[in-house]
Amino acid sequence: MGLGKEDLSHVTVEPGPLQNEAALPVGQSRDEAALEALGYKQEFRRDFGALEVFGLSFSIFCVMPGVAVVLDYALPNGGPSSMVWGWAVASFFIMCVGLAMGELASAFPTSGGIFHWTFILSPPKIRRQLTWLVGYLATTSSVSSAASVNWATAEMIGVAVSISKDGTWSATPAQTFGMCAAITVIQSIICSFSTKLLARLQNVFVLINIGLLLGIFIALPIATPSSLTNSASYAFGEWKTLPELGSWTGGFSFLFGMLGPAWTICNFDCCTRLAEEATNASTAIPLAIWLSIAAAGFLGTVANVIVAAYMGKDIDAIYNNEYGNSLAAVLYNSFGKRATLGVWAIFILAQFALGLDFTLAASRQIWAFARDNGLPFSSWCRRVNPRFKVPINAVWYLAGLTIVLTSICLASEYAKSAIFAIAILSVYLSYSVPMIARFAFNNGAFTPGPFNLGRWGPPITFIAVAYMLVMTVVAMFPSFPLAGDPSAAADMNYAVCVLAIVFLITYGYWYMPKYGGKHTFNGIPGAHDDEPARAMH
């Protein structure tokens, strides 16, 4: 895989190829030429270099706070074995997804990402419909992921207050919603201005996350009393479920525990949404994807080993702690109250940075879909502020939808699990479609970019799609099986209902007379159903 700037020489701009810098129009970069070949003009400033794109991707994974948020997936569903090996196994499969996505991102570097790739790689007769579906799944993943991230941040703030009050206080759903809405508004205000500052902050966010990881790796073993220190055989091999709480048992519990890393090491298509704001995008984007996945997979596995080794053996007490977060209870037992509050403040800062980065990237996906007339009020949503070169309207479009979605948590404490699950469902379904389309339809539109897997591409993509489809099914199950008890109906996973509503809205709007997507959506500029896909390279 060549990684130099020269590797963009495969890109051509119709009607004639641009084989070298001299062939480019005056003032036009290779990134701009590649974008023009895909049917779009340059509208943003390219403030993100390869390091900043990696920083954003790594910060979006936010490994240690991610472990804190999702530990409750693995803890009752296998305990230490699920924590450690579940993360390691999931990371392998997620790497396959990232590599397959990297190939597509290198070949087609646009902010449209997955829904644009779907259009290019699908047959003319169905490509508009498939692109429309993927666009709405991607929008759903943007909104649900932003909602779950900010809800988790609000819960972390509530945990901090609970620790400060020795577990005698816990946030109500209304209080958590209020904090979540405030966090969303603050992030949207920040993302409404120049992206140059946010680009430079990525290095700071990376240092915060790495510092937090190293701090836990070093301090937790030192501070934990010997009574809470576990053996290596326990950390790597202890299998523990909580059937008294109704947790899953057997092999399925291991699969269910893998939802934790699936949610944490997710949304790496956020990198692709910055393709029109990154320099040397055809190489910077795929490299950021797989390098950040590798880092998150390794560091997350190590983090789980450390936690499993120094959390004690009373998993029931950890899971049912008075603070509202299992990792917070582990830290409290080792560090004490004051030190835990200090460390937890850094967790909150890192989680807030994650939400900030996600707002930045998700708003670009919404803007890109609106640019192709895919959303209600697209003409308003796709406007770019002429001063800051930022899609401010798309930022607030995302904020409004995020607040609306998190409001369902006011109805039931179980609605939160639906928001987390729908984030995984919509992400994996939307990722799968262009990967399947590339090989199932084989329409000749794919020309490898600078980053390509060669003969390993098909088997890696097959493994990636198979994994995503399996985890999509797993994500539809409730956290605790109902076991035939009608009174436990409130515990069901309502993600499947939310997904059904998404499909209903998607195709209801598609068939709407005059204003529906069937009448207004072309997929890419100048495209029509009876035309083959444009030659992109």
C-alpha positions in Angstrom: 0.0 0.0 0.0 1.6 3.2 -1.1 1.0 6.1 1.3 2.6 9.1 -0.5 0.8 12.0 -1.9 1.7 10.8 -5.4 -0.7 7.8 -4.9 -3.6 10.0 -5.7 -2.5 9.9 -9.3 -5.1 7.2 -10.1 -7.8 9.9 -9.7 -9.1 11.5 -12.9 -11.6 14.3 -13.5 -14.0 13.8 -16.4 -13.9 14.4 -19.2 -10.1 14.0 -19.3 -7.6 12.4 -16.8 -5.3 14.4 -14.6 -2.2 12.3 -14.6 0.1 14.8 -12.8 0.1 18.1 -11.0 0.7 20.0 -14.2 -2.6 18.7 -15.6 -4.5 20.2 -12.6 -6.3 23.5 -13.2 -4.5 26.4 -11.6 -5.3 26.7 -7.9 -6.9 23.2 -7.7 -5.4 20.5 -5.5 -5.5 16.8 -6.0 -8.1 16.5 -3.2 -10.3 19.0 -5.0 -9.8 17.2 -8.3 -10.8 13.9 -6.7 -13.9 15.5 -5.2 -14.8 17.1 -8.5 -14.5 13.7 -10.2 -17.1 12.4 -7.8 -19.5 15.2 -8.8 -19.0 17.8 -6.1 -17.2 21.1 -5.6 -15.0 22.0 -2.7 -17.0 24.0 0.0 -15.0 23.4 3.2 -11.5 24.4 4.3 -9.2 21.4 4.5 -8.0 22.0 8.0 -7.4 18.3 9.0 -4.1 16.6 8.3 -3.5 12.9 8.8 -2.6 13.2 12.4 -5.8 15.3 13.2 -8.0 12.8 11.4 -6.4 9.9 13.5 -6.9 12.0 16.6 -10.6 12.5 15.9 -11.1 8.8 15.2 -9.2 7.7 18.3 -11.0 10.3 20.5 -14.3 9.1 19.2 -13.5 5.6 20.5 -12.6 7.2 23.8 -11.4 3.8 25.2 -11.3 4.2 29.0 -14.5 6.2 29.3 -16.0 3.7 26.8 -15.0 0.8 29.1 -16.8 2.7 31.9 -19.9 3.0 29.9 -20.1 -0.5 28.6 -18.7 -2.6 31.4 -22.2 -3.6 32.4 -22.6 -5.5 29.1 -19.8 -7.9 30.0 -19.8 -8.0 33.8 -23.0 -10.0 34.2 -22.4 -11.9 31.0 -19.3 -13.9 31.6 -17.4 -11.6 34.0 -13.6 -11.4 33.5 -13.5 -13.8 30.6 -16.1 -11.8 28.7 -14.5 -8.5 29.6 -11.0 -9.5 28.3 -11.6 -12.0 25.6 -14.9 -10.4 24.4 -13.0 -7.2 23.7 -10.1 -9.0 22.1 -12.3 -11.1 19.8 -14.6 -8.2 18.9 -11.6 -6.1 18.1 -10.4 -8.6 15.5 -13.7 -8.6 13.7 -14.0 -4.8 14.0 -10.6 -4.5 12.4 -11.9 -6.5 9.4 -14.8 -4.0 9.1 -12.4 -1.1 9.3 -10.1 -2.5 6.6 -13.0 -3.1 4.3 -14.3 0.4 4.9 -10.8 1.8 4.3 -10.7 0.4 0.8 -14.0 2.2 0.0 -12.9 5.4 1.7 -9.7 5.5 -0.3 -11.5 4.9 -3.6 -14.3 7.4 -3.0 -13.2 10.2 -0.6 -16.4 12.2 -0.1 -18.3 13.3 3.0 -21.2 11.3 1.7 -19.3 8.2 2.7 -21.3 5.0 2.9 -24.5 6.2 1.2 -22.4 7.7 -1.7 -20.5 4.4 -2.0 -23.8 2.5 -2.1 -25.0 4.6 -5.0 -21.8 4.1 -7.0 -21.6 0.4 -6.5 -25.3 -0.5 -7.0 -27.2 -1.3 -10.2 -29.0 1.7 -11.8 -32.5 0.3 -11.3 -32.2 0.1 -7.5 -29.3 2.4 -6.5 -31.5 5.4 -5.6 -33.7 3.3 -3.3 -30.6 1.6 -1.7 -28.8 4.9 -1.3 -31.9 6.5 0.3 -32.2 3.6 2.8 -28.5 3.7 3.7 -28.6 7.5 4.0 -31.4 7.2 6.5 -29.7 4.4 8.4 -26.5 6.6 8.5 -28.6 9.6 9.7 -30.2 7.4 12.4 -26.7 6.1 13.5 -25.5 9.8 13.7 -28.4 10.8 15.8 -28.6 7.7 18.0 -24.9 7.6 18.6 -24.8 11.3 19.5 -27.7 10.7 21.8 -26.1 7.7 23.5 -22.7 9.4 23.9 -24.2 12.6 25.4 -26.6 10.6 27.6 -23.6 8.6 28.9 -21.8 11.9 29.6 -24.8 13.1 31.6 -24.9 9.9 33.5 -21.2 10.2 34.3 -21.8 13.7 35.8 -24.6 12.1 37.9 -22.2 9.4 39.1 -19.7 12.1 40.2 -22.4 13.8 42.2 -23.4 10.4 43.7 -19.8 9.6 44.7 -19.5 13.0 46.3 -22.6 12.3 48.4 -21.4 8.7 49.3 -24.1 7.1 47.1 -27.1 8.7 48.9 -28.2 10.5 45.7 -28.9 9.4 42.2 -30.0 11.4 39.2 -33.6 11.1 38.0 -34.3 10.6 34.3 -35.5 14.2 34.0 -32.2 15.5 35.6 -30.1 13.3 33.3 -32.1 14.5 30.3 -31.6 18.1 31.3 -27.9 17.6 31.6 -27.8 15.7 28.3 -29.7 18.5 26.5 -27.3 21.2 27.9 -24.3 19.1 26.8 -25.7 18.8 23.3 -26.3 22.6 23.1 -22.8 23.5 24.3 -21.2 21.1 21.8 -23.3 22.5 19.0 -22.3 26.0 19.8 -18.6 25.1 19.7 -19.0 23.2 16.4 -20.7 26.1 14.8 -17.5 28.0 14.5 -14.2 27.4 12.6 -13.1 23.8 12.4 -9.4 24.9 12.6 -9.5 25.1 16.4 -11.2 21.7 16.6 -8.6 20.2 14.3 -5.8 21.4 16.5 -7.6 20.2 19.6 -7.5 16.6 18.4 -3.9 16.2 19.6 -5.0 17.4 23.0 -7.9 15.0 23.0 -5.5 12.1 22.1 -3.2 13.1 25.0 -6.1 13.2 27.4 -7.2 9.7 26.4 -3.7 8.2 26.5 -3.0 9.9 29.8 -6.2 8.5 31.3 -5.3 5.0 30.1 -1.7 5.2 31.4 -3.0 6.6 34.7 -5.4 3.7 35.2 -2.8 1.2 34.0 -0.2 2.4 36.6 -2.3 3.7 39.5 -4.9 1.0 39.8 -2.4 -1.8 40.5 -0.5 0.4 43.0 -3.6 1.6 44.9 -5.6 -1.6 45.0 -5.4 -3.5 48.3 -4.2 -7.1 48.2 -7.7 -8.2 49.3 -9.1 -7.0 46.0 -6.2 -8.2 43.8 -7.0 -11.2 41.6 -4.8 -13.8 40.0 -3.9 -13.9 36.3 -6.0 -17.1 36.0 -9.0 -15.2 37.4 -8.6 -12.2 35.2 -8.1 -14.2 32.0 -10.2 -17.3 32.7 -13.0 -16.7 35.3 -16.4 -17.2 33.9 -19.2 -15.6 35.9 -22.9 -14.8 35.1 -25.6 -13.4 37.3 -28.6 -15.7 36.7 -30.3 -14.4 39.8 -30.6 -11.1 38.0 -31.8 -12.9 34.8 -28.6 -12.5 32.8 -27.9 -14.5 29.8 -26.0 -17.8 30.2 -23.9 -20.0 28.0 -22.3 -19.0 24.7 -24.9 -16.3 24.0 -23.8 -14.4 27.1 -20.3 -14.0 25.5 -21.8 -12.7 22.3 -24.0 -10.3 24.3 -20.9 -9.1 26.2 -19.3 -8.2 22.8 -21.9 -5.5 22.4 -19.7 -3.4 24.7 -16.7 -3.1 22.3 -19.1 -3.0 19.4 -20.5 0.3 20.8 -17.2 1.7 21.8 -15.1 0.9 18.7 -17.8 2.1 16.4 -18.7 5.0 14.1 -15.3 5.0 12.5 -17.0 6.1 9.3 -16.8 9.5 11.1 -13.4 9.8 9.5 -15.0 9.5 6.0 -17.3 12.4 6.9 -14.3 14.6 7.1 -13.0 13.5 3.6 -13.8 17.0 2.2 -12.0 18.7 5.1 -8.8 16.6 5.1 -5.7 16.9 3.1 -4.6 13.8 1.1 -7.9 12.3 2.1 -7.5 9.1 0.0 -4.7 7.9 2.3 -5.3 9.9 5.5 -8.9 8.6 6.0 -8.3 4.8 5.7 -5.1 5.0 7.7 -6.9 6.8 10.5 -9.6 4.2 10.5 -7.4 1.1 10.9 -4.8 2.6 13.1 -7.3 3.9 15.6 -9.1 0.6 15.6 -5.8 -1.2 16.3 -5.0 1.2 19.1 -8.5 1.0 20.6 -8.6 -2.8 20.3 -5.2 -3.3 22.0 -5.6 -0.6 24.7 -9.2 -1.6 25.5 -8.1 -5.2 26.0 -5.3 -4.2 28.3 -7.7 -1.9 30.2 -10.1 -4.8 30.7 -7.3 -7.0 31.9 -6.2 -4.4 34.5 -9.8 -3.9 35.7 -10.4 -7.6 35.9 -7.2 -8.1 37.9 -7.9 -5.4 40.5 -11.7 -5.3 41.0 -12.0 -8.1 43.5 -14.3 -11.1 43.1 -17.6 -9.9 44.3 -19.1 -9.2 40.8 -22.6 -9.0 42.2 -21.6 -6.1 44.5 -19.8 -4.3 41.8 -22.7 -4.6 39.4 -25.3 -3.5 41.9 -23.2 -0.6 43.4 -24.8 2.5 44.8 -23.1 5.0 42.5 -24.7 3.9 39.2 -21.5 2.8 37.4 -19.5 -0.4 37.8 -16.1 1.0 36.9 -16.7 3.9 39.3 -17.3 1.4 42.1 -14.0 -0.4 41.2 -12.1 2.9 41.3 -13.8 3.9 44.5 -12.8 0.7 46.2 -9.1 1.2 45.2 -8.6 5.0 45.2 -11.1 6.2 47.8 -13.6 9.1 47.4 -11.4 12.1 46.7 -9.0 10.5 44.2 -11.9 8.8 42.4 -13.6 12.1 42.0 -10.4 13.6 40.5 -10.0 10.7 38.1 -13.7 10.6 37.2 -13.5 14.3 36.2 -11.0 13.4 33.6 -13.4 10.6 32.4 -16.1 13.2 32.0 -13.8 15.6 30.1 -12.7 12.8 27.7 -16.3 11.8 27.2 -17.3 15.4 26.5 -14.5 15.6 23.9 -15.9 12.4 22.3 -19.3 14.1 22.0 -17.7 17.2 20.6 -15.9 15.2 17.9 -18.9 13.2 17.1 -21.1 16.3 16.7 -18.5 17.6 14.3 -18.4 14.4 12.2 -22.1 13.5 12.4 -23.2 17.0 11.3 -21.1 16.5 8.1 -23.0 13.3 7.3 -26.3 15.1 7.7 -25.0 18.0 5.6 -23.8 15.6 2.9 -27.2 13.8 2.7 -29.0 17.1 2.7 -26.7 18.2 -0.1 -28.1 15.4 -2.2 -31.7 16.4 -1.2 -32.2 13.4 1.1 -33.6 15.0 4.2 -36.7 17.1 5.1 -35.7 20.8 4.9 -32.6 19.9 2.9 -32.3 23.3 1.3 -31.9 24.9 4.7 -29.8 22.1 6.2 -27.1 22.1 3.4 -26.2 25.7 3.7 -22.6 26.4 4.5 -21.8 29.5 6.6 -19.7 31.7 4.2 -17.5 33.2 7.0 -16.6 30.0 8.9 -17.1 27.5 6.0 -19.0 25.4 8.5 -22.5 23.7 7.9 -24.0 25.5 11.0 -27.6 24.5 10.1 -26.7 20.8 9.9 -25.0 21.1 13.4 -28.3 22.4 14.9 -30.4 20.0 12.8 -28.4 17.2 14.5 -28.8 18.8 17.9 -32.6 19.1 17.6 -32.9 15.4 16.6 -30.6 14.3 19.3 -32.6 16.1 22.0 -35.8 14.7 20.7 -34.4 11.1 20.7 -33.0 11.3 24.2 -36.4 12.6 25.5 -37.8 9.1 25.1 -35.7 8.2 28.2 -38.1 10.2 30.2 -40.8 7.6 29.6 -38.9 4.5 30.8 -35.5 3.7 32.3 -35.3 0.9 29.8 -35.4 3.3 26.8 -31.7 4.0 27.3 -30.8 0.5 26.2 -32.8 1.0 23.0 -30.8 4.1 22.1 -27.5 2.3 22.6 -28.8 -0.7 20.7 -30.2 1.3 17.8 -26.8 3.0 17.4 -25.2 -0.4 16.8 -28.0 -1.7 14.6 -28.1 1.3 12.3 -24.3 1.6 12.1 -23.8 -2.1 11.1 -26.7 -2.3 8.7 -25.5 0.9 6.9 -21.9 -0.3 6.8 -23.0 -3.7 5.3 -24.9 -2.5 2.3 -22.0 -0.9 0.3 -19.7 -3.7 1.2 -22.2 -6.3 -0.1 -23.0 -4.2 -3.1 -19.3 -4.0 -4.1 -19.1 -7.8 -4.7 -22.7 -8.8 -5.2 -23.3 -6.5 -8.1 -19.7 -6.1 -9.3 -20.7 -3.3 -11.7 -17.1 -2.3 -12.5 -17.4 1.1 -10.7 -14.8 0.2 -8.0 -11.3 1.2 -8.8 -8.9 0.7 -5.8 -7.5 3.8 -4.3 -4.0 4.2 -2.7 -5.1 2.0 0.2 -6.2 -1.4 -1.0 -6.2 -5.0 0.3 -5.5 -6.7 -3.0 -6.6 -10.4 -3.0 -7.4 -10.2 0.8 -10.2 -7.7 0.1 -13.0 -10.3 -0.6 -12.4 -12.6 2.4 -11.9 -9.7 4.8 -15.1 -8.1 3.6 -17.0 -11.4 3.9 -15.8 -11.7 7.5 -16.7 -8.1 8.2 -20.2 -8.4 6.9 -20.9 -11.8 8.6 -19.8 -10.3 11.9 -22.0 -7.2 11.5 -25.0 -9.2 10.7 -24.6 -11.5 13.7 -24.1 -8.5 16.1 -27.1 -6.8 14.5 -29.2 -9.8 15.6 -27.6 -9.9 19.1 -28.3 -6.2 19.6 -32.0 -6.8 19.3 -32.2 -9.0 22.4 -32.9 -7.6 25.8 -30.2 -7.2 28.4 -31.9 -9.8 30.5 -34.1 -12.6 29.0 -37.8 -12.4 29.9 -37.9 -16.1 30.8 -41.6 -16.2 30.1 -42.5 -13.7 32.8 -45.2 -11.3 31.4 -44.5 -8.8 34.2 -41.0 -8.3 32.7 -42.3 -6.9 29.4 -40.9 -3.5 30.3 -37.4 -5.1 30.2 -37.6 -5.8 26.5 -35.3 -4.2 24.0 -37.3 -1.6 22.1 -34.6 -1.0 19.5 -36.4 -3.2 17.0 -39.4 -1.0 17.4 -37.3 2.1 16.8 -35.8 0.5 13.8 -39.2 -0.3 12.4 -40.2 3.3 12.8 -37.0 4.4 11.0 -37.9 2.1 8.1 -41.5 3.4 8.1 -40.4 7.0 8.0 -37.7 6.3 5.4 -40.0 4.8 2.8 -43.1 6.8 3.8 -41.1 9.9 2.9 -39.7 8.2 -0.2 -43.2 7.6 -1.6 -44.6 11.0 -0.5 -46.3 12.6 -3.5 -44.3 15.4 -5.2 -41.9 16.0 -2.3 -40.8 12.5 -1.6 -37.4 11.0 -2.4 -38.8 9.1 -5.4 -39.4 12.5 -7.1 -36.5 14.6 -5.8 -33.6 12.3 -4.9 -31.0 11.5 -7.6 -28.2 10.2 -5.4 -25.3 12.2 -6.9 -25.4 15.4 -9.0 -26.8 14.8 -12.5 -27.5 11.0 -12.0 -30.7 9.3 -13.2 -32.1 5.7 -12.9 -31.4 4.8 -16.5 -27.8 5.8 -16.5 -24.8 3.6 -15.4 -22.7 4.9 -12.6 -20.3 7.6 -13.5 -16.7 6.6 -14.1 -15.0 7.9 -10.9 -11.4 7.2 -11.8 
